[in-house]
Amino acid sequence: MLAPKAASGTKEDPNLVPSITNKRIVGCICEEDNSAVIWFWLHKGETQRCPSCGTHYKLVPHQLAH
């Protein structure tokens, strides 16, 4: 799987997360020096927020090369 491309993480500029399915588990570190990872499911559709820090993520379709 591909790692998400960094963005500002706002509602207007969410982190885009590629996925070949309709959902993907995402780990958010929240702060640069944080050692804990907040895991949550990201679902196709609307932009979603990390439950801890509020960073926005959006699932985008990705096709595997044949």
PDB file of N, H, CA, C and O in Angstrom:
ATOM      1  N   MET A   1       0.832  -1.187   0.000  1.00  0.00           N
ATOM      2  CA  MET A   1       0.000   0.000   0.000  1.00  0.00           C
ATOM      3  C   MET A   1       0.871   1.243   0.000  1.00  0.00           C
ATOM      4  O   MET A   1       2.001   1.242   0.489  1.00  0.00           O
ATOM      5  N   LEU A   2       0.329   2.267  -0.545  1.00  0.00           N
ATOM      6  H   LEU A   2      -0.588   2.268  -0.942  1.00  0.00           H
ATOM      7  CA  LEU A   2       1.035   3.536  -0.595  1.00  0.00           C
ATOM      8  C   LEU A   2       0.768   4.348   0.666  1.00  0.00           C
ATOM      9  O   LEU A   2      -0.327   4.312   1.228  1.00  0.00           O
ATOM     10  N   ALA A   3       1.776   5.070   1.091  1.00  0.00           N
ATOM     11  H   ALA A   3       2.665   5.099   0.634  1.00  0.00           H
ATOM     12  CA  ALA A   3       1.599   5.974   2.228  1.00  0.00           C
ATOM     13  C   ALA A   3       0.881   7.223   1.744  1.00  0.00           C
ATOM     14  O   ALA A   3       1.014   7.593   0.577  1.00  0.00           O
ATOM     15  N   PRO A   4       0.113   7.888   2.625  1.00  0.00           N
ATOM     16  CA  PRO A   4      -0.579   9.105   2.196  1.00  0.00           C
ATOM     17  C   PRO A   4       0.410  10.222   1.888  1.00  0.00           C
ATOM     18  O   PRO A   4       1.483  10.299   2.486  1.00  0.00           O
ATOM     19  N   LYS A   5       0.036  11.087   0.947  1.00  0.00           N
ATOM     20  H   LYS A   5      -0.835  11.025   0.461  1.00  0.00           H
ATOM     21  CA  LYS A   5       0.851  12.258   0.644  1.00  0.00           C
ATOM     22  C   LYS A   5       0.504  13.342   1.654  1.00  0.00           C
ATOM     23  O   LYS A   5      -0.667  13.578   1.951  1.00  0.00           O
ATOM     24  N   ALA A   6       1.523  13.988   2.170  1.00  0.00           N
ATOM     25  H   ALA A   6       2.474  13.796   1.928  1.00  0.00           H
ATOM     26  CA  ALA A   6       1.316  14.999   3.203  1.00  0.00           C
ATOM     27  C   ALA A   6       0.568  16.209   2.651  1.00  0.00           C
ATOM     28  O   ALA A   6       0.828  16.666   1.538  1.00  0.00           O
ATOM     29  N   ALA A   7      -0.346  16.707   3.436  1.00  0.00           N
ATOM     30  H   ALA A   7      -0.557  16.336   4.340  1.00  0.00           H
ATOM     31  CA  ALA A   7      -1.099  17.922   3.138  1.00  0.00           C
ATOM     32  C   ALA A   7      -1.215  18.683   4.451  1.00  0.00           C
ATOM     33  O   ALA A   7      -0.655  18.268   5.465  1.00  0.00           O
ATOM     34  N   SER A   8      -1.930  19.781   4.431  1.00  0.00           N
ATOM     35  H   SER A   8      -2.385  20.118   3.606  1.00  0.00           H
ATOM     36  CA  SER A   8      -2.046  20.571   5.661  1.00  0.00           C
ATOM     37  C   SER A   8      -2.930  19.893   6.705  1.00  0.00           C
ATOM     38  O   SER A   8      -2.843  20.210   7.891  1.00  0.00           O
ATOM     39  N   GLY A   9      -3.785  18.957   6.271  1.00  0.00           N
ATOM     40  H   GLY A   9      -3.856  18.698   5.307  1.00  0.00           H
ATOM     41  CA  GLY A   9      -4.630  18.234   7.219  1.00  0.00           C
ATOM     42  C   GLY A   9      -5.879  18.987   7.635  1.00  0.00           C
ATOM     43  O   GLY A   9      -6.549  18.601   8.593  1.00  0.00           O
ATOM     44  N   THR A  10      -6.198  20.066   6.920  1.00  0.00           N
ATOM     45  H   THR A  10      -5.654  20.380   6.142  1.00  0.00           H
ATOM     46  CA  THR A  10      -7.415  20.819   7.223  1.00  0.00           C
ATOM     47  C   THR A  10      -8.584  20.223   6.440  1.00  0.00           C
ATOM     48  O   THR A  10      -8.392  19.363   5.580  1.00  0.00           O
ATOM     49  N   LYS A  11      -9.787  20.686   6.743  1.00  0.00           N
ATOM     50  H   LYS A  11      -9.943  21.385   7.441  1.00  0.00           H
ATOM     51  CA  LYS A  11     -10.962  20.204   6.020  1.00  0.00           C
ATOM     52  C   LYS A  11     -10.855  20.549   4.533  1.00  0.00           C
ATOM     53  O   LYS A  11     -11.281  19.766   3.683  1.00  0.00           O
ATOM     54  N   GLU A  12     -10.293  21.708   4.218  1.00  0.00           N
ATOM     55  H   GLU A  12      -9.947  22.344   4.908  1.00  0.00           H
ATOM     56  CA  GLU A  12     -10.144  22.144   2.832  1.00  0.00           C
ATOM     57  C   GLU A  12      -8.988  21.439   2.120  1.00  0.00           C
ATOM     58  O   GLU A  12      -9.004  21.326   0.895  1.00  0.00           O
ATOM     59  N   ASP A  13      -7.990  20.965   2.862  1.00  0.00           N
ATOM     60  H   ASP A  13      -7.977  21.057   3.858  1.00  0.00           H
ATOM     61  CA  ASP A  13      -6.801  20.311   2.299  1.00  0.00           C
ATOM     62  C   ASP A  13      -6.458  19.073   3.130  1.00  0.00           C
ATOM     63  O   ASP A  13      -5.438  19.052   3.819  1.00  0.00           O
ATOM     64  N   PRO A  14      -7.318  18.028   3.068  1.00  0.00           N
ATOM     65  CA  PRO A  14      -7.091  16.841   3.897  1.00  0.00           C
ATOM     66  C   PRO A  14      -5.917  16.003   3.392  1.00  0.00           C
ATOM     67  O   PRO A  14      -5.517  16.113   2.233  1.00  0.00           O
ATOM     68  N   ASN A  15      -5.377  15.174   4.267  1.00  0.00           N
ATOM     69  H   ASN A  15      -5.702  15.085   5.208  1.00  0.00           H
ATOM     70  CA  ASN A  15      -4.382  14.189   3.859  1.00  0.00           C
ATOM     71  C   ASN A  15      -5.106  13.144   3.024  1.00  0.00           C
ATOM     72  O   ASN A  15      -6.071  12.542   3.494  1.00  0.00           O
ATOM     73  N   LEU A  16      -4.653  12.918   1.786  1.00  0.00           N
ATOM     74  H   LEU A  16      -3.869  13.408   1.404  1.00  0.00           H
ATOM     75  CA  LEU A  16      -5.283  11.952   0.895  1.00  0.00           C
ATOM     76  C   LEU A  16      -4.661  10.582   1.111  1.00  0.00           C
ATOM     77  O   LEU A  16      -3.445  10.415   1.023  1.00  0.00           O
ATOM     78  N   VAL A  17      -5.515   9.602   1.396  1.00  0.00           N
ATOM     79  H   VAL A  17      -6.503   9.738   1.468  1.00  0.00           H
ATOM     80  CA  VAL A  17      -5.064   8.248   1.689  1.00  0.00           C
ATOM     81  C   VAL A  17      -5.556   7.313   0.590  1.00  0.00           C
ATOM     82  O   VAL A  17      -6.761   7.089   0.473  1.00  0.00           O
ATOM     83  N   PRO A  18      -4.640   6.758  -0.227  1.00  0.00           N
ATOM     84  CA  PRO A  18      -5.061   5.849  -1.297  1.00  0.00           C
ATOM     85  C   PRO A  18      -5.484   4.497  -0.741  1.00  0.00           C
ATOM     86  O   PRO A  18      -4.916   4.011   0.237  1.00  0.00           O
ATOM     87  N   SER A  19      -6.494   3.891  -1.380  1.00  0.00           N
ATOM     88  H   SER A  19      -6.955   4.286  -2.175  1.00  0.00           H
ATOM     89  CA  SER A  19      -6.957   2.574  -0.951  1.00  0.00           C
ATOM     90  C   SER A  19      -7.601   1.847  -2.122  1.00  0.00           C
ATOM     91  O   SER A  19      -8.245   2.464  -2.971  1.00  0.00           O
ATOM     92  N   ILE A  20      -7.422   0.524  -2.162  1.00  0.00           N
ATOM     93  H   ILE A  20      -6.899   0.022  -1.473  1.00  0.00           H
ATOM     94  CA  ILE A  20      -8.065  -0.288  -3.199  1.00  0.00           C
ATOM     95  C   ILE A  20      -9.422  -0.800  -2.728  1.00  0.00           C
ATOM     96  O   ILE A  20     -10.138  -1.447  -3.492  1.00  0.00           O
ATOM     97  N   THR A  21      -9.782  -0.515  -1.470  1.00  0.00           N
ATOM     98  H   THR A  21      -9.200   0.011  -0.850  1.00  0.00           H
ATOM     99  CA  THR A  21     -11.080  -0.921  -0.926  1.00  0.00           C
ATOM    100  C   THR A  21     -11.839   0.316  -0.450  1.00  0.00           C
ATOM    101  O   THR A  21     -11.360   1.438  -0.612  1.00  0.00           O
ATOM    102  N   ASN A  22     -13.019   0.118   0.136  1.00  0.00           N
ATOM    103  H   ASN A  22     -13.408  -0.793   0.268  1.00  0.00           H
ATOM    104  CA  ASN A  22     -13.847   1.231   0.609  1.00  0.00           C
ATOM    105  C   ASN A  22     -13.485   1.713   2.006  1.00  0.00           C
ATOM    106  O   ASN A  22     -14.115   2.635   2.524  1.00  0.00           O
ATOM    107  N   LYS A  23     -12.470   1.097   2.625  1.00  0.00           N
ATOM    108  H   LYS A  23     -11.958   0.348   2.204  1.00  0.00           H
ATOM    109  CA  LYS A  23     -12.028   1.540   3.944  1.00  0.00           C
ATOM    110  C   LYS A  23     -10.562   1.163   4.130  1.00  0.00           C
ATOM    111  O   LYS A  23     -10.046   0.263   3.468  1.00  0.00           O
ATOM    112  N   ARG A  24      -9.907   1.867   5.044  1.00  0.00           N
ATOM    113  H   ARG A  24     -10.326   2.599   5.582  1.00  0.00           H
ATOM    114  CA  ARG A  24      -8.501   1.599   5.344  1.00  0.00           C
ATOM    115  C   ARG A  24      -8.224   2.075   6.755  1.00  0.00           C
ATOM    116  O   ARG A  24      -8.745   3.104   7.186  1.00  0.00           O
ATOM    117  N   ILE A  25      -7.401   1.325   7.475  1.00  0.00           N
ATOM    118  H   ILE A  25      -6.978   0.489   7.124  1.00  0.00           H
ATOM    119  CA  ILE A  25      -7.029   1.752   8.817  1.00  0.00           C
ATOM    120  C   ILE A  25      -5.892   2.770   8.704  1.00  0.00           C
ATOM    121  O   ILE A  25      -4.959   2.597   7.919  1.00  0.00           O
ATOM    122  N   VAL A  26      -5.989   3.824   9.499  1.00  0.00           N
ATOM    123  H   VAL A  26      -6.746   3.965  10.137  1.00  0.00           H
ATOM    124  CA  VAL A  26      -5.027   4.920   9.448  1.00  0.00           C
ATOM    125  C   VAL A  26      -4.443   5.113  10.839  1.00  0.00           C
ATOM    126  O   VAL A  26      -5.152   5.024  11.841  1.00  0.00           O
ATOM    127  N   GLY A  27      -3.149   5.377  10.890  1.00  0.00           N
ATOM    128  H   GLY A  27      -2.572   5.450  10.076  1.00  0.00           H
ATOM    129  CA  GLY A  27      -2.481   5.690  12.149  1.00  0.00           C
ATOM    130  C   GLY A  27      -2.024   7.136  12.144  1.00  0.00           C
ATOM    131  O   GLY A  27      -1.290   7.554  11.248  1.00  0.00           O
ATOM    132  N   CYS A  28      -2.450   7.897  13.130  1.00  0.00           N
ATOM    133  H   CYS A  28      -3.046   7.558  13.857  1.00  0.00           H
ATOM    134  CA  CYS A  28      -2.081   9.312  13.234  1.00  0.00           C
ATOM    135  C   CYS A  28      -1.173   9.493  14.449  1.00  0.00           C
ATOM    136  O   CYS A  28      -1.514   9.063  15.551  1.00  0.00           O
ATOM    137  N   ILE A  29      -0.029  10.123  14.249  1.00  0.00           N
ATOM    138  H   ILE A  29       0.248  10.471  13.354  1.00  0.00           H
ATOM    139  CA  ILE A  29       0.911  10.365  15.345  1.00  0.00           C
ATOM    140  C   ILE A  29       0.532  11.640  16.101  1.00  0.00           C
ATOM    141  O   ILE A  29       0.972  11.842  17.233  1.00  0.00           O
ATOM    142  N   CYS A  30      -0.259  12.476  15.500  1.00  0.00           N
ATOM    143  H   CYS A  30      -0.616  12.312  14.581  1.00  0.00           H
ATOM    144  CA  CYS A  30      -0.792  13.717  16.085  1.00  0.00           C
ATOM    145  C   CYS A  30       0.266  14.806  16.271  1.00  0.00           C
ATOM    146  O   CYS A  30       0.092  15.912  15.759  1.00  0.00           O
ATOM    147  N   GLU A  31       1.337  14.531  16.974  1.00  0.00           N
ATOM    148  H   GLU A  31       1.479  13.633  17.390  1.00  0.00           H
ATOM    149  CA  GLU A  31       2.400  15.517  17.160  1.00  0.00           C
ATOM    150  C   GLU A  31       3.729  14.874  16.805  1.00  0.00           C
ATOM    151  O   GLU A  31       3.913  13.673  17.001  1.00  0.00           O
ATOM    152  N   GLU A  32       4.651  15.663  16.287  1.00  0.00           N
ATOM    153  H   GLU A  32       4.502  16.639  16.128  1.00  0.00           H
ATOM    154  CA  GLU A  32       5.919  15.147  15.778  1.00  0.00           C
ATOM    155  C   GLU A  32       6.697  14.323  16.798  1.00  0.00           C
ATOM    156  O   GLU A  32       7.290  13.308  16.432  1.00  0.00           O
ATOM    157  N   ASP A  33       6.711  14.729  18.059  1.00  0.00           N
ATOM    158  H   ASP A  33       6.230  15.553  18.356  1.00  0.00           H
ATOM    159  CA  ASP A  33       7.493  14.020  19.075  1.00  0.00           C
ATOM    160  C   ASP A  33       6.663  13.009  19.873  1.00  0.00           C
ATOM    161  O   ASP A  33       7.133  12.490  20.885  1.00  0.00           O
ATOM    162  N   ASN A  34       5.453  12.729  19.433  1.00  0.00           N
ATOM    163  H   ASN A  34       5.072  13.151  18.611  1.00  0.00           H
ATOM    164  CA  ASN A  34       4.567  11.790  20.118  1.00  0.00           C
ATOM    165  C   ASN A  34       5.003  10.353  19.844  1.00  0.00           C
ATOM    166  O   ASN A  34       5.401  10.033  18.724  1.00  0.00           O
ATOM    167  N   SER A  35       4.934   9.492  20.844  1.00  0.00           N
ATOM    168  H   SER A  35       4.611   9.753  21.754  1.00  0.00           H
ATOM    169  CA  SER A  35       5.300   8.083  20.652  1.00  0.00           C
ATOM    170  C   SER A  35       4.068   7.184  20.524  1.00  0.00           C
ATOM    171  O   SER A  35       4.199   6.006  20.193  1.00  0.00           O
ATOM    172  N   ALA A  36       2.899   7.715  20.775  1.00  0.00           N
ATOM    173  H   ALA A  36       2.792   8.673  21.043  1.00  0.00           H
ATOM    174  CA  ALA A  36       1.662   6.930  20.666  1.00  0.00           C
ATOM    175  C   ALA A  36       1.023   7.162  19.295  1.00  0.00           C
ATOM    176  O   ALA A  36       1.042   8.273  18.764  1.00  0.00           O
ATOM    177  N   VAL A  37       0.463   6.098  18.740  1.00  0.00           N
ATOM    178  H   VAL A  37       0.448   5.196  19.171  1.00  0.00           H
ATOM    179  CA  VAL A  37      -0.229   6.187  17.458  1.00  0.00           C
ATOM    180  C   VAL A  37      -1.723   6.012  17.705  1.00  0.00           C
ATOM    181  O   VAL A  37      -2.130   5.079  18.397  1.00  0.00           O
ATOM    182  N   ILE A  38      -2.536   6.893  17.152  1.00  0.00           N
ATOM    183  H   ILE A  38      -2.205   7.651  16.590  1.00  0.00           H
ATOM    184  CA  ILE A  38      -3.991   6.798  17.248  1.00  0.00           C
ATOM    185  C   ILE A  38      -4.481   6.117  15.976  1.00  0.00           C
ATOM    186  O   ILE A  38      -4.350   6.664  14.881  1.00  0.00           O
ATOM    187  N   TRP A  39      -5.044   4.921  16.124  1.00  0.00           N
ATOM    188  H   TRP A  39      -5.149   4.476  17.013  1.00  0.00           H
ATOM    189  CA  TRP A  39      -5.531   4.145  14.978  1.00  0.00           C
ATOM    190  C   TRP A  39      -7.032   4.335  14.832  1.00  0.00           C
ATOM    191  O   TRP A  39      -7.763   4.321  15.823  1.00  0.00           O
ATOM    192  N   PHE A  40      -7.498   4.516  13.587  1.00  0.00           N
ATOM    193  H   PHE A  40      -6.904   4.528  12.782  1.00  0.00           H
ATOM    194  CA  PHE A  40      -8.936   4.608  13.324  1.00  0.00           C
ATOM    195  C   PHE A  40      -9.206   4.196  11.884  1.00  0.00           C
ATOM    196  O   PHE A  40      -8.318   4.248  11.033  1.00  0.00           O
ATOM    197  N   TRP A  41     -10.451   3.784  11.619  1.00  0.00           N
ATOM    198  H   TRP A  41     -11.173   3.742  12.310  1.00  0.00           H
ATOM    199  CA  TRP A  41     -10.856   3.382  10.276  1.00  0.00           C
ATOM    200  C   TRP A  41     -11.259   4.605   9.477  1.00  0.00           C
ATOM    201  O   TRP A  41     -12.010   5.455   9.956  1.00  0.00           O
ATOM    202  N   LEU A  42     -10.755   4.687   8.254  1.00  0.00           N
ATOM    203  H   LEU A  42     -10.145   3.996   7.865  1.00  0.00           H
ATOM    204  CA  LEU A  42     -11.113   5.743   7.317  1.00  0.00           C
ATOM    205  C   LEU A  42     -11.996   5.112   6.253  1.00  0.00           C
ATOM    206  O   LEU A  42     -11.606   4.126   5.628  1.00  0.00           O
ATOM    207  N   HIS A  43     -13.192   5.674   6.039  1.00  0.00           N
ATOM    208  H   HIS A  43     -13.509   6.475   6.547  1.00  0.00           H
ATOM    209  CA  HIS A  43     -14.164   5.118   5.100  1.00  0.00           C
ATOM    210  C   HIS A  43     -14.321   6.031   3.887  1.00  0.00           C
ATOM    211  O   HIS A  43     -14.142   7.245   3.985  1.00  0.00           O
ATOM    212  N   LYS A  44     -14.654   5.440   2.751  1.00  0.00           N
ATOM    213  H   LYS A  44     -14.800   4.454   2.671  1.00  0.00           H
ATOM    214  CA  LYS A  44     -14.876   6.176   1.506  1.00  0.00           C
ATOM    215  C   LYS A  44     -16.011   7.183   1.708  1.00  0.00           C
ATOM    216  O   LYS A  44     -16.998   6.892   2.384  1.00  0.00           O
ATOM    217  N   GLY A  45     -15.860   8.352   1.124  1.00  0.00           N
ATOM    218  H   GLY A  45     -15.058   8.589   0.575  1.00  0.00           H
ATOM    219  CA  GLY A  45     -16.905   9.376   1.222  1.00  0.00           C
ATOM    220  C   GLY A  45     -16.351  10.669   1.783  1.00  0.00           C
ATOM    221  O   GLY A  45     -15.353  11.198   1.292  1.00  0.00           O
ATOM    222  N   GLU A  46     -16.999  11.168   2.804  1.00  0.00           N
ATOM    223  H   GLU A  46     -17.810  10.739   3.203  1.00  0.00           H
ATOM    224  CA  GLU A  46     -16.645  12.450   3.395  1.00  0.00           C
ATOM    225  C   GLU A  46     -15.271  12.422   4.066  1.00  0.00           C
ATOM    226  O   GLU A  46     -14.765  11.366   4.446  1.00  0.00           O
ATOM    227  N   THR A  47     -14.690  13.601   4.199  1.00  0.00           N
ATOM    228  H   THR A  47     -15.102  14.459   3.890  1.00  0.00           H
ATOM    229  CA  THR A  47     -13.454  13.763   4.949  1.00  0.00           C
ATOM    230  C   THR A  47     -13.710  13.379   6.403  1.00  0.00           C
ATOM    231  O   THR A  47     -14.762  13.700   6.956  1.00  0.00           O
ATOM    232  N   GLN A  48     -12.748  12.691   7.023  1.00  0.00           N
ATOM    233  H   GLN A  48     -11.894  12.430   6.573  1.00  0.00           H
ATOM    234  CA  GLN A  48     -12.876  12.291   8.422  1.00  0.00           C
ATOM    235  C   GLN A  48     -11.719  12.868   9.225  1.00  0.00           C
ATOM    236  O   GLN A  48     -10.666  13.189   8.673  1.00  0.00           O
ATOM    237  N   ARG A  49     -11.925  12.998  10.541  1.00  0.00           N
ATOM    238  H   ARG A  49     -12.781  12.738  10.989  1.00  0.00           H
ATOM    239  CA  ARG A  49     -10.931  13.599  11.426  1.00  0.00           C
ATOM    240  C   ARG A  49     -10.348  12.575  12.377  1.00  0.00           C
ATOM    241  O   ARG A  49     -11.020  11.629  12.788  1.00  0.00           O
ATOM    242  N   CYS A  50      -9.079  12.781  12.721  1.00  0.00           N
ATOM    243  H   CYS A  50      -8.533  13.550  12.387  1.00  0.00           H
ATOM    244  CA  CYS A  50      -8.458  11.982  13.773  1.00  0.00           C
ATOM    245  C   CYS A  50      -9.218  12.282  15.060  1.00  0.00           C
ATOM    246  O   CYS A  50      -9.443  13.449  15.381  1.00  0.00           O
ATOM    247  N   PRO A  51      -9.621  11.241  15.810  1.00  0.00           N
ATOM    248  CA  PRO A  51     -10.391  11.485  17.036  1.00  0.00           C
ATOM    249  C   PRO A  51      -9.594  12.180  18.136  1.00  0.00           C
ATOM    250  O   PRO A  51     -10.182  12.686  19.092  1.00  0.00           O
ATOM    251  N   SER A  52      -8.270  12.215  18.021  1.00  0.00           N
ATOM    252  H   SER A  52      -7.792  11.804  17.244  1.00  0.00           H
ATOM    253  CA  SER A  52      -7.455  12.830  19.056  1.00  0.00           C
ATOM    254  C   SER A  52      -7.069  14.276  18.729  1.00  0.00           C
ATOM    255  O   SER A  52      -7.298  15.177  19.536  1.00  0.00           O
ATOM    256  N   CYS A  53      -6.481  14.498  17.543  1.00  0.00           N
ATOM    257  H   CYS A  53      -6.295  13.766  16.887  1.00  0.00           H
ATOM    258  CA  CYS A  53      -5.962  15.836  17.227  1.00  0.00           C
ATOM    259  C   CYS A  53      -6.803  16.610  16.219  1.00  0.00           C
ATOM    260  O   CYS A  53      -6.639  17.824  16.091  1.00  0.00           O
ATOM    261  N   GLY A  54      -7.704  15.931  15.497  1.00  0.00           N
ATOM    262  H   GLY A  54      -7.836  14.946  15.602  1.00  0.00           H
ATOM    263  CA  GLY A  54      -8.581  16.615  14.556  1.00  0.00           C
ATOM    264  C   GLY A  54      -8.030  16.785  13.154  1.00  0.00           C
ATOM    265  O   GLY A  54      -8.659  17.450  12.331  1.00  0.00           O
ATOM    266  N   THR A  55      -6.867  16.199  12.854  1.00  0.00           N
ATOM    267  H   THR A  55      -6.356  15.659  13.523  1.00  0.00           H
ATOM    268  CA  THR A  55      -6.334  16.265  11.492  1.00  0.00           C
ATOM    269  C   THR A  55      -7.303  15.574  10.544  1.00  0.00           C
ATOM    270  O   THR A  55      -7.848  14.520  10.872  1.00  0.00           O
ATOM    271  N   HIS A  56      -7.524  16.160   9.370  1.00  0.00           N
ATOM    272  H   HIS A  56      -7.081  17.017   9.103  1.00  0.00           H
ATOM    273  CA  HIS A  56      -8.479  15.626   8.396  1.00  0.00           C
ATOM    274  C   HIS A  56      -7.812  14.673   7.409  1.00  0.00           C
ATOM    275  O   HIS A  56      -6.692  14.907   6.955  1.00  0.00           O
ATOM    276  N   TYR A  57      -8.527  13.590   7.088  1.00  0.00           N
ATOM    277  H   TYR A  57      -9.436  13.399   7.457  1.00  0.00           H
ATOM    278  CA  TYR A  57      -8.077  12.580   6.128  1.00  0.00           C
ATOM    279  C   TYR A  57      -9.219  12.276   5.170  1.00  0.00           C
ATOM    280  O   TYR A  57     -10.390  12.364   5.538  1.00  0.00           O
ATOM    281  N   LYS A  58      -8.868  11.916   3.932  1.00  0.00           N
ATOM    282  H   LYS A  58      -7.916  11.845   3.633  1.00  0.00           H
ATOM    283  CA  LYS A  58      -9.881  11.529   2.951  1.00  0.00           C
ATOM    284  C   LYS A  58      -9.371  10.327   2.172  1.00  0.00           C
ATOM    285  O   LYS A  58      -8.240  10.324   1.685  1.00  0.00           O
ATOM    286  N   LEU A  59     -10.210   9.312   2.060  1.00  0.00           N
ATOM    287  H   LEU A  59     -11.129   9.315   2.456  1.00  0.00           H
ATOM    288  CA  LEU A  59      -9.885   8.111   1.306  1.00  0.00           C
ATOM    289  C   LEU A  59     -10.090   8.383  -0.175  1.00  0.00           C
ATOM    290  O   LEU A  59     -11.129   8.909  -0.573  1.00  0.00           O
ATOM    291  N   VAL A  60      -9.106   8.030  -0.991  1.00  0.00           N
ATOM    292  H   VAL A  60      -8.262   7.604  -0.667  1.00  0.00           H
ATOM    293  CA  VAL A  60      -9.216   8.194  -2.441  1.00  0.00           C
ATOM    294  C   VAL A  60      -8.962   6.846  -3.108  1.00  0.00           C
ATOM    295  O   VAL A  60      -8.109   6.082  -2.656  1.00  0.00           O
ATOM    296  N   PRO A  61      -9.698   6.545  -4.184  1.00  0.00           N
ATOM    297  CA  PRO A  61      -9.527   5.259  -4.864  1.00  0.00           C
ATOM    298  C   PRO A  61      -8.136   5.129  -5.480  1.00  0.00           C
ATOM    299  O   PRO A  61      -7.569   6.095  -5.991  1.00  0.00           O
ATOM    300  N   HIS A  62      -7.607   3.916  -5.418  1.00  0.00           N
ATOM    301  H   HIS A  62      -8.067   3.132  -5.003  1.00  0.00           H
ATOM    302  CA  HIS A  62      -6.309   3.614  -6.025  1.00  0.00           C
ATOM    303  C   HIS A  62      -6.424   2.294  -6.762  1.00  0.00           C
ATOM    304  O   HIS A  62      -6.961   1.327  -6.223  1.00  0.00           O
ATOM    305  N   GLN A  63      -5.929   2.245  -7.981  1.00  0.00           N
ATOM    306  H   GLN A  63      -5.493   3.031  -8.419  1.00  0.00           H
ATOM    307  CA  GLN A  63      -5.960   1.019  -8.777  1.00  0.00           C
ATOM    308  C   GLN A  63      -4.563   0.424  -8.807  1.00  0.00           C
ATOM    309  O   GLN A  63      -3.582   1.128  -9.045  1.00  0.00           O
ATOM    310  N   LEU A  64      -4.481  -0.876  -8.564  1.00  0.00           N
ATOM    311  H   LEU A  64      -5.278  -1.448  -8.371  1.00  0.00           H
ATOM    312  CA  LEU A  64      -3.202  -1.566  -8.663  1.00  0.00           C
ATOM    313  C   LEU A  64      -2.860  -1.794 -10.127  1.00  0.00           C
ATOM    314  O   LEU A  64      -3.744  -2.020 -10.954  1.00  0.00           O
ATOM    315  N   ALA A  65      -1.579  -1.735 -10.440  1.00  0.00           N
ATOM    316  H   ALA A  65      -0.861  -1.551  -9.768  1.00  0.00           H
ATOM    317  CA  ALA A  65      -1.139  -2.005 -11.809  1.00  0.00           C
ATOM    318  C   ALA A  65      -1.311  -3.490 -12.104  1.00  0.00           C
ATOM    319  O   ALA A  65      -1.054  -4.334 -11.246  1.00  0.00           O
ATOM    320  N   HIS A  66      -1.741  -3.800 -13.307  1.00  0.00           N
ATOM    321  H   HIS A  66      -1.950  -3.114 -14.004  1.00  0.00           H
ATOM    322  CA  HIS A  66      -1.938  -5.205 -13.679  1.00  0.00           C
ATOM    323  C   HIS A  66      -0.737  -5.753 -14.373  1.00  0.00           C
ATOM    324  O   HIS A  66      -0.727  -6.922 -14.759  1.00  0.00           O
TER     325      HIS A  66
END
